[in-house]
Amino acid sequence: MINIREISVGELESFMNDPAIYNLDVWPISLHRAKSHALNPRADSEDVALIVAFDEMENICGYIGILPDIAFVNDQNFKVGWLSCWWVDPKMRGTGTGKKLLNRAIDLYDKRVMLTEFTTEAGNIYKKHPSLEMLLPLRGKKIFFKSISRKILPRKKQFWKWMFPFLFIGDALHNLIRQPSSKLKRFNQGKNNHVEEIKSIGAEIESFITPFLQKNLFKRDYHSFNWIVNNPWILKEPFDQEQKNKYAFTSSKKHAWLKQYVSKNSDGEIDAYFILLNNDRQLKIPYLFSTGRSIGSVSRFIWNLIEVEKIESLTFYHNYLSDYLNVNKFPSLHTRDTQRNYISGLNLAAFFSEETVIFDGDGDCAFT
């Protein structure tokens, strides 16, 4: 018999520090992710953040994570749950355990849930669920600066896992022969504003950001941005290997950081704010708020960082950055279109329209 337990935000840390859970072979959440959840400024202590299935031997056989958030519609606001990290023990697949976890999460948040960055297998289940609805996708670009077939292909088929040594050698030879730096001098031309990393932001930067959030349902404030940057879900290695092996999802990488930046013009006025996420030299831009005049300077800053950090690819979903780079191209090996699909609970989907803006970093995507 399967026993399903709901863990609230206020219970997460004590739950994971319980020896009965800590000593299990499977963890439903990493310790630092649990701590991050506990500090979520959008969450109340009683909000459910984790649903765990236990088998008859009290071993964990499945779980689903939930990131509590708030949606703002007209003069009202209500709690939303971003579903993530849905896992079922392979031995338990076909028993209905996964569906029980999913249904419980949807019901707990009154069909006001969001899902994204899901696998094809999970997506097929979501699309058939009577309480879920597909939304318009977010369209963006992925720019490759180096060949990274060793990181992409093994995730798609078992065959490529066996071929990893050959993929590694192939990437190394390709990157040695074909370097994109020949266009660097031309791209770096132009006047740069002052850009600096900041540990926390306040009301001044929030007042700059606010106009960009008018058509966004989630409208994160400076408390939320500071929380994201200072409580990452992926830590830089070296890391506790035992903890890493117990958790099925990414908890650490050799190269990992999450930082926020502000750009100011020659008059000292803020003209851009952005967050960058480096996950194993795969760079993402969860948030970018920029005036039209500053996008060139921000782009050159990001390119210089790509060079210093030896970034292998960049993914972003910002139209004005895409428009700029269509004319002023990054020195790169290849650029392709990409899209991120979103699914919403029925009681939330009604608030989305063609004018609704979803930012790359909304939900848990800012962390992963």
N, C-alpha and C positions, 0 to 999 in steps of 0.2 A: 504494500500500500504506500502511495506517495503522500508525504506530508508537505504542504506548502506554507511557508512562513513569510510574512511581510516585515521588512526592516525599515524603520523610519530614519530620516536624516539624523535625528537626535540619538538614535541607537547604533548608528553605523560603527563608530570607533570602538565602543564597548563590545559589540557583536564580534568584530574581527579580532579583538584582543582576548576573547574568551578562549581558553586552552582547547575546548572541545571543537572550536572552529579553526583556530590557528594551527593545530597539529594535523588537520586533514590534508590529504593529498591534493585536493582541489579547493581553490579560493574563489569566491564569487566576485571579489573586487580586490584591487591592490590596496595596501595600507595608505599610500599617499593619495590615491584617488578617494578613499573613504574620508580622509582628512579634508580634502578639497570640497567634497560634498557638504561636510559639516560646516564649512565657512561660506557656503553659497548665500549671498545676500538676498537672493530671490526665494529661498526656501524657508519654510517654517519647520520647526523641530518635528512636528507630527507628519510631515509629508513623507510618503513612502518613496524610498530611493532604490530599493532592492527587493526583489521577490525571489526566494530561494526554494528549490524543491529538494527534499531529503528522501532517500529510500528507507527501507525497513531497517537497515543497519546504521541509519543516521549519517550516511555519506551523502555529500552533495551530488545530485544527479542532473541538476539544471538550474539556471538562473536567468533573470533579465534585469538590467539596470535601468533606472529612470532618473533623468536630470530635471528637477522641478524648475519651472520658469513661469513668467507672467506675461500674458497677452493683454494689450491695451486696445480696446475698441470703443471709439467715441469717448464717453465719459466713464466707461466701465473698465474694470480689469478682472481677470480671472486666471486661476492656476492652470498651467499646461505642463504636461510631462513629455520630455524628449526620451524616447525609448532607444536603448543602445545595449550592446554587449549581451545579446541573446544567445545562450549556449545550452546545449543538452548533451549529456554523455552519449557517445555513439551507441553504447549498449542499450540506451533507453529510447532511441529513436523508433518511431512507429507506435509508441505506447500512448501518445497524446499528451505527454508531459510538456512539450514545448508549447502546444496550443493552450493548455491550461495556464501557463505562465503569461502568455501573450494576452489572453482574454482577461485575466485578473488585472493586468496593468491597464488595459483599455477601460475596464469598468471602474477601477479606482479613480481614474482621472476623468470620469464621465464622458468618455469618447473625445476628450480634448487632448489628444496626443499628437506628436510629430515624430516622423521617422525619416532618416536619410543615411547615406553612406552604407547601405545594406548590400549583402551578397545577392547574387542572382537567385539563388535558392530561396533565401528569405523573402526577396522581392516578389517572387511568384506566389508565396503564401499570403503576403500582405495584400496583393492586388485582388485576391479572391475573398478577402475577409469582408463580411457585410457591414462592419463598422468603420471601415477605412476607405479613403478615396485618394486617388492620384492627383497631385497638383502640377502646375506648370514647372518644367525643369529650370534650373539655373544654368545658364550657358557661359562658358569661359574658355580659357586657353591653357595649354600645357606646353611649355618650352623646354626642350632638352639641350643641355650644354655638353653633356657627355653621354656615351653609350652606356646604358644601365640594364641591358637584357638580363643580366644575372639577378636583378632585383624584381623584374616584372614577370618573366616567363615562368619561374618556378611556382608562382602563386596560382598559375592557371592550370597546369597539368603536372602529374607526378613524373612524367617522362623528363621534363626540364629540371626537376630536382636531381635526377640522376646525372644530368648533363652539366651540372653547375660548374665543375672545374673547367670545362671547355668554354662555357659562357663567360667565365671570369677572364680567361686568357683572351677570348675574342674581344671583350670590352676593352681590356688593357691595350691590345694592339690597335684597335680602332681609335681609341682616344689619343694614342701616341702619334698616329699618322695624321689625324684630322683635328686640328685645333681651331676654335672659333675666334681666336684673339686678333686676327687680321683686321677686323672691323672695329676693334676696341677704341682706337684713337678717334675715329669719326664719331662714334656714339657718345664719347665722353665730352664732346665739344658743347659748350653752353655754360651759362652762369648758374652756379649752385647756391641754393639757400642754405641757411644753417640748420642742420638736422642733428638731433641728439637723442640718445636713448634716455628714457625716464623710468624710474621705478614705480612711480605712482602719479596719477593725474588728479586734478581738482576741478573746481567750478569753472575756472577760466577756460580750460580745454573742453569741458562739457558744453559750455555755451557755444563753442565753435562747432561741436559735433551735432547738437540738437536739430538744426535745420535739415540735416541729412536723414533724420529718422522719421520724418513726418509720415511717410507711406509704409513704414516698417511696423509690424505688429508687436515686436518684442522690445523695442526702444530701450536698449541697455544704457544705464547711466554710468558715471565714473566709478561708483562702487563696484559695479559688475566688471568693468574693464580691469580695474586693479586686482580684483579677485582672480580673474582668468590668468593674468600674467604672473602673479605671485604664488599661484597654486596649480602648477602644471600636472598633467596626468602622465606625461612621459618624461622620465628623468634621464639625465646623462649617466652613462656607465663610467666607472665600475659600479655595479649595483648588486644587491643581494640576489645571488643566483637561485637560491632556494625559493624565494618569493616569486621571482620571474618564472620559474618552472611551474609553479602552482596555479598561475593565472593564465587563462587561455588567450587573453588579448594583450596588446603591446603595453608594456609598463616602463620600458627603458630602451635606449638606443645609444650606440657609441657616440653619435653626434646628435645632440638634442638641446634645444633652447627655445624659449618663448619670450619675446621682447616687444616693448611698445616704444614708439618714437614720435617726436613732434618736430615739425618744420616751421621755421620762422623766416619772414622776408627781411629785407635790409632795414625796414622800419621797426623790426622786432615784433611784428604782428604774426599770429599763428595762421598758417595757410595750409597745413596738412597734419593729420594725425593718422598713424597706422600701426598695426600689429603684425609682426612676422613670426612664423612658426617654422623651425628647422627640425625636421624629423628624418634623421639618417641622411642628411644632405639633400633631402627633398624639401624645397622651400615652398611655403604657402603664405598667402596674405589674407588672413581671416577678416580683417577690417582695414579699409582705406577710405578716409574722408579727406578730399582735397579740392582746393579751388582749381579752376582751369589753368591758372598761371603757374601753379606749383608742380603740376604733374611731371614736367620734364625734369625738374630738379630731384623730385622723389625717385623717378625712374633711374637716374644716374647714380643716386645713392644706393639703390637696391642693386644695381649692376656692380658697383664697387664692392659691396658686401658679398655678392655672388663669387667674385674673384678671390676675395680674402678667405672666405669660408669653404671654397672649393665645392660650391653647390652644383649638383648634377641636373636638377630639373626645377622648374618654377611653375606652380599652378595658381591661377587667379580667376576670379569671377567679377571683374570690375570693368564696365563698358568703357569708361573714359580712359583707363589705362590701356585697354585693348586698342582703342582708337589711336592713341598716341603711338603705341608700339607697331601698329600697322604701317605707320609712316617712318618712325624712327626705330628700326628693328634692333632688338638685342642681338649681339654676336652669338649665334647659336648653331647647333647641328640640325635641329628640326623643330617645327611648331605644328601642333595639331589642335583642332577644336575638341572641347570636352564638355560634358554636362553632368550636373548632379541632380538626381531625381529626389523628389520629396513626396511623402505620403502623410495625410492628415486624418485624424479622427473626424467623424461626420459632424460632431457638434462644434468643431473648429473650422472645418473646410468652408463653411458658409461665409466666413469673414474674409476669405481670400478672393481677390479679383485680379484681372490682368494688370492693374496698377499697383498691386501690393508688392513691396520690395522685400526680398529675403537676402540677407547678407551672408557671405561665405562663412562667417564665424558664428552665426546664430546656432543655438543649441550646443551640442558637444563638439561640433566641428572646430571650434576655436582651440580645442585641446589636442586634437588628433590629426 
